[in-house]
Amino acid sequence: MPASNLTQFQAAVLNRWPDGSVRFALLAGRLEMAAGQSQIIELVARAPAAEGSAVGDSALSTLDLRMRFEGQGEVAWDALHGRTATRSAADGQWSAGRVRELARGPWMSAWLYRATLPGSDQLSAWIEVRLMADGEWELLPWLENSWFDRPGATSFAGRLSLQLMGQERFGQTVELPHHCRVPLLSGNQPYRRQPNAWAAVRHDTEALQRTGLVPSYHPGSSASLLDRQVRSYAPMSQLGYPTAMGTAGYHPSIGLLPEWDVSYLVSQGDARAWDAVMAHALGSGRYPLVQRDSVTLQPPRPAQYPNLVLRGGAGITGTGSSSTGAFTPAVSGVAAPTWTSTHHPSLGYLAYLLSGWHFFGEATQFAAAVHHFKQTDTTRQGAQGLLLSEAGANTTRGAAWALRTLLQAFLVSPDGDAQREAWLGVLEANIQAMHQRYVARPSHPQGFCKPYSDYTSGDSKYMHAAWMEDFLTAAWGYVKAARLPLSPTSQQQLDAFFAWKARSIVGRFGAPGDANAFHYADAAQYTLAIAPSDTLNYEDGSGPWYAHWGQIYQATLGKANVAQSGDSLRGAYFPDPTSYWGNLQPALAYAVEHGVVGAAEARQRMTTDPAWPQFMAALANAPAWGVRPVG
């Protein structure tokens, strides 16, 4: 993938699509340009040239860096450079040094270094470094208070500082709860040898959306949208995250991507949105998700601990039980903000796609691991990691968002890495389980997965949250769009399952006046009558179920589907794009994109409705749900 207008260029390929083409690569290069100028970098695919010797870390010998945490000691670069971290067979402790090579090439190489702080084996200093062949470097340092599998997790407080090249570049008093981490940065930029020598990057956001790695959004952004995003990182700060994760109602963090990430895509890479993306990814360590395995120094993998469950009271809501009594160690100290999987945002994912910093990719992997290990082991089926919509630890929406994060954890994992195989295995297990449960045997004819709760018990109708179901349909559509390297059987199962699942959204956009259909103008509902009973049998598929969508319409709205003059998109706070009309957009878009029967006609009814322009006009200020089909 050379670029003709760069004097130096390198693409370190980290993972590939199933056909062998490049999915994700870490790009590095050099070009001559004056301050204030911009250039378009054209990339083309062709056979790679013969590579010279890879950049080694010897040029980093002159790096002067010290990380110090008051009362817990300091780590100096001299203790890391030129050493490979090794794990002691006697006590399981890791020596200071290089943990792994992240990228390797003749123009740029990258590494990850780590050392335990002298004052506590719970605390560790981490430094992610990139070195160019001309001696330029950039680095991202952080302090981590983790361990998934070791006792003694607690909080620490004190002044945290970073000395770099003879100057204090960071100094702040912090309180670091257990299983959190904090980058030692003031602002959003990594430290660089010559900060003014680096160009800012603006990605082709339309091209990125066409890949399927992120949803495709209706373009356009208001000044209000971009100006209100929190754009500057500060240690342990709230940024745009919710005050209390799990609070009912709309929040900008919820969706396939949070609003700050979507802002970058819909604004064609506005610099304000870039800052917001990076600030929130850097601040992701405020949540107690950093459950690092002390054996691998990576997020824990499902197959390593088939029965282990996160212990309750550790800042993760909805934790389950273990059939063998296997729980993570107890924790103490000051608590971090609570993490609730039913309302959690995508974490670090877009920042990783835009910048390639390993720190951001790990944030995604840590979140996926927490969602796996919080569940009761028998519910998740051990290492399979099933995400069941009826499980109280998930609920329908929790299963949706955990599936989204699971997919993203796979997508950020390099080929050949154990994390990649772990999360792909869990994805395949979920595909197989969903197909077996809902397609291979009789099930709900309108495509609703088993709910976790009847919203109005005792009325001989099962009222289900339609908007949650739309979240789940969208998440599975996203999985299908990502073009996973599945076996032929698993791919067929995914195709069949999504075709069944998408009925739950497509069927709500029926023709006006059709007695067997659901009037499209009322497609957005808080709850929907999905069955004529308070008790449903999903196990043998006997339900009971409604025979057609017209019956669901009658049971939900208390009237028959009758065409009337002036029928138009209505209810559910229309045209507010943060309402249920917004919530259903990703599900319908993916149904169209994947060619589900009736989906194109359903969306056409919506988009040709006279009121549709009102919804479109509002998206520029609230774009998180404005997903459109690709193609």
N, C-alpha and C positions, 0 to 999 in steps of 0.2 A: 504494500500500500504506500508507495512513495508519493511525495508531493513535490511537483516540479519547481515551485517558487520558494522552497526552503533550501538553505545551504547545507543543513544537516537534518536528517529525519530518521525516526525509528518508530516502528509499531510493534510493541511487545504484546503478542496475542495471548489473552488469558482464557478465553473460551470461544467455542465455535458452535454454529448451528448444526443440526443433524446432517446437512448435506456437505459439511466441511468448510463452508464459508465462515468468515470471521463474524462473530457476534459481538465480542467486546475486546478492545485492545487499548493498551495504555500508550498514548502517543507522546512523543517528545521530539523537539527539533529546534532549529535556530534559523532566524531570518533577520535581515537588516531592515529596520524601519525606524523612523523618527517618532518621538513622543507625540501623541495625538493623532497619529495615522492609524488606518485600519487596512487590512488586507484579507481577501478571501483565500482560504487554503483549500485547494482542490485535491481531493484524494481519489486515487484510482487503484483498482486491484490488478496486480500482475505478479509474476513469479519473483520471489525475493532475490536480491543480489547476495552474493557470497558475503558473509559477515566477517568482520575482523575480530580482534580480541575484544571480549566483553569488558566493560568498565568495572574495575575492582574498587574496593573501598580504601585503598592505600592513601588516596588523596585526602581522606577524611582524618588522617593522623593529626593534622594541625587544628582540628575542630576543638574549640574550648567551650565546654558545656558542663553545667552543674545544676542538678535539680535537687532542691532542699525542701523538706517538710519539717517544720518546727517540732522538736521533740521526737522525731522519728529518723533523723539522719539525712544524709544526702547520697546521691549517686553521681559520679563524675564520668564523663565520656571515656576517659582513660581506662576505666574499669570494664567498658563494653567493647571498645574498638579492638579488632584483631583477635577476638575470642569467640568461640562458638558455645552457645548455651547448652549445657548437658544436665541431665536429670540424675541425681544420686540414687543408686539402687538401695542404699541404706535407709535414707529418711525421706526420699521423694522430693527433696528440694532441688531447685534449678540454680545452676551457677549463672553468673552474669555473662552476657554476651549476645551474639546474633542468634535470634530465634529462627528466622527463615529468610530466604531470598524471595522477594516479591516480584521482581522483574529483572531481566538480564539482557544486555545488548551492547553494541559497540558505541552507542551514543549516550545511553542512560541505563543505569541499574538502580534497583531499589531494594532496601532491606528493612527488617524489623528487629529492633534490639530491646532487651529487657534486663532488669536487675531488681532484686528484692531490696527494699529499704532496710537498713540495719536495725531499726527500732521495732519492726513487726513483720512477720512473714505473711501477713494479710495484705500488705501494701507493696506495690511494685511500680517502678518507673518504666515507661515505654517510650520509645522514640522510633518513629517511622521516617526513613531518610531516602531521598532521591539524589543521586549524584550524576552530573553530566560530564562528558568527556573533556569539556573545557574548564572543569573545576568548579562550575556553579553547582550549588546544592540548595535544596529546600527540605525542611524537616517539620514534623508535627509531633510534639511531645505531650504525653499525658500521664497523670497519676491514677492508679487503679486500685480499688479496694474490693477485691473479688474473692474467688474460689467457690466453686459449685459443690465440691466434695470434701472440704476440710473444715474442721470445727474452729470456732473462735471468731466468727464474723461479727464485727461491731463497727461503730462509727469512730472517726478520728477528726480532731479539729486542731488548727494551728495555721501559722503563716506558711504559705506555699510560694516558692520563688524559683525563678530560672535565671541563671547567669549564662550569657552567650557572648562569646568573643570579648570577654572582659567587661560586659555591661549587664546590669540587671534589666532583663526584657519583660519580666513578669513578676509581680509580687502582690499577694492578696491573702487575707485570712479567709480560710474556707472551712466548712464543716462537711466532711465527706461521709455520707452514710454507707452502710454495707452494700456491696454489689453495685456500686456506682463508680464512675470515672470522670475525670475532669481534665480537659486539655489546658495546658498552660499558655493560653493565648489572650491577648487583649485585642479583640476584633476577630475578623474572619479569615485572615490570611496566614498561611504557614510562614515560618521564618525562612528567610532566603539570604544568601551571601550578599547579593546585590539586589535589593528589592526593586529598584527602578529599572532593572534590566529584563524584567519579565513582562510579557504581554498578557493582557486579559483575553480570555477565550469566550467567544459567543457561538454556541452550537446552532446547527440547522435544526430547529425544533420540529419542523414539519417532517423532515427525514427521520428523525428519532421516533416520532409518533407512527410512522408507517411501518416500523420494524415489529410492532407488537410488544416491545419491551415495556412500553407505557401505553395507557389508553390514548385514543385520539380525541382531541377536544375541539369544539368550535373556537376558532381564533378570535382574538379581540380582548382588550383589557382597558379598564378605566384608570385614570390617574388616581382615583380614590383607592382602588384595589391595590395598586402598587405602593402607594404612599403609606397605607396602613399596616403593611407587613413589618414585623419586627425584623430588623436587618443587621443587628450587631450582637454577637455572642458575648456573654459574660458568664463566668463559672456558676453553675447551679441555678441560673436564672430561669424564670418561667417561660420567657419568650412568648410564642403564640400558643403554647400548649394549654389545655384546660386547667382551670383552678382546681377542679375536682373531676378527674376522669371517671366517667360513668354517669354524669348528670344527664337527665333526660333533655331531649330537644336537639336542635341543630348546633353543631360546633364546626368551625372551619378546619379542624384537624381530621374530621371524619370523611371518608370517601376512599376510593381506590388509591388516590393520592391526596394529601392534604392541600389546602388552598394555597399555601406558600409555594409548593412544588408546581401545582397547576398554573400558578401565576407566571412562572418562567416559561412554560410551554405555550400558553396563549398569548404572551407578549412578545414572542419570537426572541426570547433571551434577553429581556431587559436587565440591566445591571442591578437595579434595585431588587428584582426577583432573585437573581443569582445570589446576592448577599443574604436574602431571606432563606433560601435553600441551604446555604452553607451554615448559617447561624443556627438553624434548628437541628441540623445533623450534628454539629459540634456539641450542641447542648443536650443531645439525646442521653448522655450519661447521667442525667439527673434522676433517671428512673432505675430501680433496682434490678436491672436485667443482665448485668455483667456477671453471668454465672459461668466463669471460666473453669474448664476442666484442668486439674493440676497435673494430669498425666500427659495430655496432648497440647496444653496451652491454647486450645481452641474452644469454641462453644461445645458443650456436651452433645454427643450423637445418640440418637434413640437406641441403636443396637447395643450400645455399651451398658445401658442401664434399663432393661426392659420393664422392671417393676418399680423403679425409683420415682418418687413423687416429691415435688417441692413442698416443704413444710409450710403450714399455715402461719400467718403472722409475720411474713417476711416482706410485706409490701405488695404482694401479688394477690388480687382478689380471686375468689372462686376456685381455690385449690382443692384437690380431691384427696382420696385415700389410696393406700397401697395394699394389695392383697397379701403381701409378704411383710408388711410393716416397715418397708424401706423408705425412709424420708431423708431429705437433705438435712445437714446439721442446723441446730437452733441458732438464732441470731439475737443480737442485743444492740443497744445504743439508740441514737437518734434515727428516726425513720425517714426514708426518702418519700417523695410524693408517690401515691399509690398508682399502680398500673392495673388497668382493667381491660382485659382482652376484648370484651364486647364493644368497647368504644375506642380502641387504640388506633393510632395513626400509623401509616407507613413510615418507617423510621430509617433514615440514612440512605434509602435506596436511590432516589434521584441524584442525591449528592455524590454517590459512588459512580453512577453512570456519567456524570458530568466531569468529575475530577479524578476518579480512580484511586482515591485514598483508601487504603485497606481499613482504616479506622471506621469509615462509613459502612463498608460492606459488612464488617463484623457486627455493627449495630443491628443490621437486618437479621443476621444469623442468630444473634443473641435473643432477639425477640421471638423468632421462630422456635428456638429451643425452650424458652419459657412457656410458650403456649402448648408445647408438647408435654413438658414435665409437670405442668400444673394440673393436668387431667388425671383422674383415677386410672390406674394402669389397666384395669379390666375394661373400662369404657373406651380407652384409646386402643385397646387390643395390643398392649405391650409396645414393642418397637414399631408396630405398623403406624401408630400415630393417627388413628382415625379421628376425624373432626365431625362429630355427629350433631345435627341441628337440634335434636331433642334433649341433648345433655345439658344439665343445668350449668355446668362449668363453661359451656359455650353459648347456648341459645342460638337461634337461627342467625342473628347478625354476628354473634361471636364466631360461629363457624365460618361465616363469610370472610370476616377480616383476618382470622387466623389463616385461612386458606390463601388469601392474598399475600400475607407476609411469608407463608411457607413457599409460595412460588417465587417471590423475590429473593428469598434466602438461597434458593437453588440458582437463580439467574446471576447472582453476584459471585458464586463460587467458581474458582478456576477449574478448568479441565484437569483431571488427575488428582484433585484434592479430595480428601475424605469427606469434607463437608458436601461437596457436590453429590457424591453417591448417596450420602445419608438422606439428603432432602429429596432427591429424585426418587429414592425408594419409598419415602413416605407419600409423595405425590402419587406414585403408581398404586400404592396400597389403597389410597382413598378413591382413586378412579375405579379400581376393581370392586371395592366395597359398594360404591354408589351404583355401579352398573348392576351388581348382583341384587341389590336391594330394591331398586326402582325400575329396572328394565328387564332383567332376566326373569322376573316373576311379576304377577299382577300387582299394580299399585295405583296411586291416585291418577285418574285419567286426565286431570288438568295440570299435572306437573308440579304439585306442591310436596316438598319433602316433609317428613314427620315433624310437626311443631313441638315446642317444649311446653306450651301453655295455651289453654282456651281462654280468650280474653273475656268471655261472657258465659261462664258455665251456668248450666241449669235452664237454658232456653232451647234445648234440642237443636242447637246449631253450633258448629265449631267455628268460632271467630278467630281468625289468624291475622297477624300483622303482615299485610301485603308488602309493605315497604321493606321489612326485613327479608322477605323472600326475594325481593328484587336485588337486595345486596348480594344474596347467595347466588342468584342467577348471574349477576355481573361478575362475581369472583370466578365462577366456573367458565364464563365466557373469556375472561382474561387468561385463565389457564390454557384454554384451547388456542387463543391467539398467540401465545408465547412459543408455539411450535416446539414442544418438548421432544427429547430423543427417546420416545417410547417404543416399546415393542409393537409390532403390527396389531397384536391382539388388544393391547392396552389402548392404542390409538382408536381402534374400532369401538371399544367400550366407551371411551371419552366422547367420541362423536355421537354415539347413540344416547348416552346419558344426557348430554347437553341438549340434544334435540327434544328429549322428553322434558327436561328441566325448563326449557324456554317456553313451553306451553303456558306456564304460569304468568308470563308477561304478555305474550302474543295474544292469548285468548281474551285479554281485557280490552282489546281494541277492535271489537266487532262492529258490524254495520248497524246503524240506527234502524229500529223497527224490526229487526230480525229476532223473533221470539226465542230462538235458540242461541242467541249471542249476547255478549256483554257490551253495552253501549260505550263506544270509545271515549266519549266526552266525560265519562265518570271513571276512567281507568285508574286514577290516583285515589286510593282509599287508605284510611288508617288501618281499618280491619276489614276482612273479607270473609264471608261465609264460605268455607271450603268443603263443608260436609253437613248433612242433615242429622247430626247427632253430636252429643257432647263427648261420646266415647268412640274412638276410631281404632280399627284393627289394620295397622300397616303391615303386621307380620305375615298374614296370609293374603293381604291385599283386598279383603272383603269390605273395608270401609266401615259404614256405607258411604257412597259417594253420590254427588249430584250427576245426573245424566248428561247435562250440557251446561254451557256458560249462561244460558238464559235463566236457568234455575238459580245459579249463583247470583246473578244480578237481582233477581226477585228477592232472594233471601237476604241479600246485603242491603239493598236500597228500599225494600218494601214496595216495589212497584215493578211493573213489567217494562221491558225495553220497547218503548214507543217513540217513533220519530216525531219530533215537533219542530215547528218553525223556530229558528233561532238557536237550535242545538249547537253548542260550542264547548270547547274545553272549559271545565268549570270545577268548582269545589277545591278542597285541599289546598287552600291559600294560593290558588293560581292567580297571577303568573309568577309568583315568587319562586326562583330557581333553587332556593334552599328548602322547599317544601316537598311533599310527596311526589309532585310532578317532576321535581328535580331528581328525587331518589330513584325513579324508575328509568331514567334516561340511559344509564350504562347498560342495564339489562336488555333493553330493547335494541340499543345500538349493536351489542354483540350478537343478538339473535339475527339481526339483518346481516351483519358481517359474515356470520357463519352459515348463512343460507337456510335458516330454519323456515319450514313451510309456513306461509302466511305472514312472516315477519315484515317483509318489504311493504305489503299492503297495509299492515297495521301501522307502520311508521308513516306511510304516506297519508293515512287518515289524519294523523296527528299534525304533520308538518304542513298540510294543505288547509288545515282549519283556519278560519279567519282570525282567531285569537293567537295563533302561534307566534306571529311577530312580536307580541308583547313579551312572551317568554324569552325569545331570542335577544331582545333588547336588554333584558335584565341580566343576562349572563355575563356581560362585560364587567359587572361589579361583583359577581358571585359565581365564578366559573367552575367550581369543583365538581358539579354534577353534569356539566355540559358535554357529555361524551357523545361522539358521533361515530358512525361506522367508517371503517377504513375502506377506501376504494369507491 
